[in-house]
Amino acid sequence: DRFFIVGRGLFLENTNRNDLTKWREGEWDYGKPNFESVIFKGNVAIAGLSDSLRPFNYYKITLKKGTPTTVESEVEKRYYTTKFWASEPYPQPAGVRVKARIAWDGSFDVAEAIDGVYDSMGRKVEGKERIRITLRDKGYGELEWECSGVPAGVYFVLLRWAGGSESVPVVVE
């Protein structure tokens, strides 16, 4: 079994789970891959990548049923920083709209912090016009993005505030 470490300009491979000092350059069919983003949902991972042949592509990896995992039962909240957290967006993949429960420490106005929506290559594809924050309580609420009409792909709802920024990853079908 091979396993990998991937990132921007990083593709390392190891075949020995008992010796993590044995990393080497991974073999890729066309140049060096550049992994822009990886989003996990249940037993599915979607990776946005580019290489010398495919400038913009997605790979979907599905864990086989029965593959042991400890992540699934624990993924209720995705913590970002001490200032902001969001639940897994739902539904995933999204069609018409997607929502996520959010909370923040109150040090910034979350509605003002919304920057917009970016694709996996970092291009801004929408402003904040179709993103709505519904406050449920002080420092707690729900973020909703009306994503109808957006091409299928991986997107990030970006929030920026003085001293920080975070994004909520979304898969649109």
N, C-alpha and C positions, 0 to 999 in steps of 0.2 A: 504494500500500500504506500502510495506517495501522498504527502501533504505539503502545503505551500504557505508561504508568507507573501502577500501581495500588497501593492500600494502604487503610488505614483512613481513610475520608473523602477519599481522593485518587484522582482519575481524570483523568489528563492524556493528551493525544493529540498525535501528530506525524505528518506525512506526508512529511517530508524527512529521509532518513537521512544526508544530507550536511551538514545544519545542525541540530545538536541544541539550538540556542537558540530554536527555533520551537515550543516547547510551548504548548498552549492547553488550556482546560477541555474535556474529552471530552464528546461528546453521548451521553446515556443516556436511554432511553425513559421511566423513572419515577424522578424525583428524582435524588439523587446516590448512586451505588453505594458500598457499604462492603465491601471485600474483606478477609475475616478470615484466610484462609490460602490458600496455593497450594502444591501438592505436585507435583513432577515425577518421572516414572518413564519412562525411555526416551523415546519420542516422544509421551507423553501428559502433559498438565497438568490437574489438577483444582483448581478454585478454589471456595472457599466464600464466598458473598456474600449481602448483603441490600440491599434498596432499599425505597422506599415501598410497592410492591405486593407484593414477595416477601420476607418477613421472614427466610426461611431457605431457601437454595437452593444447588445445586452446578452448576457448569458444567464440562464436560469438553471439552478442546481437544486434538485430535490433529494432530500435524504430518504433512503428506503424505509418503508414501514418496518417498525421493530428496531430501528437503529437507536441505541440508547442515547438519550439526551436529558440533561438536567435543566436546560434553559427554558423549555416550553412552560412548565408549571410555574416558573418564577417570573415570567415576563408580563407583569401587570403594568408597572410604571417604568418608563425609560428615563432615568435621571440624566440630566445634561450638566447642569452646574448647580451650585447651591442657590442660585437666583431663579432658576426656571426648570420645570419638568413637564413632560407630556406623556400621556398614555400612548399605546400603539394606536395609530390612526385606524379608523373603521368606517366603512368596510374596506378591506384590502383584497384584491385590487379595487379601486374606486371607479365609478362610472359617471354619475351625475354630480355627486357631492361627497365629501369626505369630512369626518369630524375627528377631533382628538380632545380628550379632557386635559386641561392645563392648570398649572398652579405656578405662582411666582411669589417672591418674597416681599412684594410691595414697594421695592426701591425704584420702580419705573412704571410708567403707564404702558401696559401691554398692548393696548390698541394703537398707541403711537409708535410702538416698537416694530410693528409689522412693516417689513420692507417690501415684500412681494414674493413671487414664486420663481424659482430658478430650475433649469433643467440640469441633467447630470454633467453637462460640460461647463456649467457655471454661467450660462446665458440667462439673463432675466427675461422671462416669457410673459409675466403678468405683474401689474402693480397690486395694490391692496384693495382694489375696488370690489372684487368678488370674494374677499375674505372677511368673515364676520366673527367678532368675539361676543359671546353671551356671558355676562357675569352671573355667577351663581351665588357667590359670597365674596367677601374681601380676599383677594389673592387667589381665587379659584374660579374656573369657568370652563367654557367650551370654545374651541376654535373650529370654524367651519369654512371650508373652501368649496365654492361652486366651480367644479372642474369640468363641467360639460363643454364639449367642443374642443378640448385640449387633446392633441394626439397622444396615443398610448405611449407610456414611458415612465421613467423615474423622475420625480420632481421633489423639490425641497421648498417648504414654506419657511422663509427666513425672517427672523426677528432680530433687530439690532437695538441696543440701548447703550447709554454711556458706560463704558467699561466692559462691554461684552456683546456677544451675538450667539444665537443658536438656530438650528433648523429642525423642522419636523419632516422626515422623509415620507413620501407618498408614492405609491405605484398606481398609475391610471391605466385602465384597460381600454 
